[in-house]
Amino acid sequence: SAVISQKPSRDICQRGTSLTIQCQVDSQVTMMFWYRQQPGQSLTLIATANQGSEATYESGFVIDKFPISRPNLTFSTLTVSNMSPEDSSIYLCSARGRPGSQETQYFGPGTRLLVL
Amino acid sequence: AQTVTQSQPEMSVQEAETVTLSCTYDTSESDYYLFWYKQPPSRQMILVIRQEAYKQQNATENRFSVNFQKAAKSFSLKISDSQLGDAAMYFCAYRSEGADKLIFGTGTRLQVFP
């Protein structure tokens, strides 16, 4: 199994600022994902973080708002830019081994973000 | 497009009893995977159980088992001998064979009473 850590675990930010969330996996994985989970709701996929190329964003999410980096096979960052209170949410990093494989998808502990 | 439906927003069970959480899904694919994830209040998502659609035998992991009905597109989770630590949000999820995206249901909050 993969162990995923995220930093920070929580933060309170001011409107208009940006926050970068880091995700570290303890082993090399092919697939890394970023999800948003609003209070009491299910998970929504923001994007797939691609190593060495631009992330693949889901409908409703754009690179200018949620820039993502993935410099290697174990690390990714998600930036929430120009934040507003509507961005208050839990952001989860997730990872899996091989593209299209049946391997289990693991999740990090999440970053709880509150925007004032 | 594939969808996952969990029709029970909340369920409760008494300690040591059995509870079943429902999940239905809609897909035109024949090869896919189904998952149940648990998210305790500490919010770390952990995999409870996985089922491959090509397998007729229902998956079992200790006190957790599924009732997979492929024709009915149903994938329920049974928790036997419920424990206080089972209290959590439970998410049903689907992934097509060869796809990267995991599709989640809306979740069922399970309360366990002593």
Interface residues (C-beta under 8 A of the other chain):
Chain A: M31 F33 Q41 S42 L43 L45 T48 I90 L92 S94 R96 P99 G100 Q102 T104 Q105 Y106 F107 G108 P109 G110 R112
Chain B: Y33 F35 Y37 S42 R43 Q44 M45 I46 L47 R50 E52 F91 R95 E97 G98 A99 D100 K101 L102 F104 G105 T106 G107
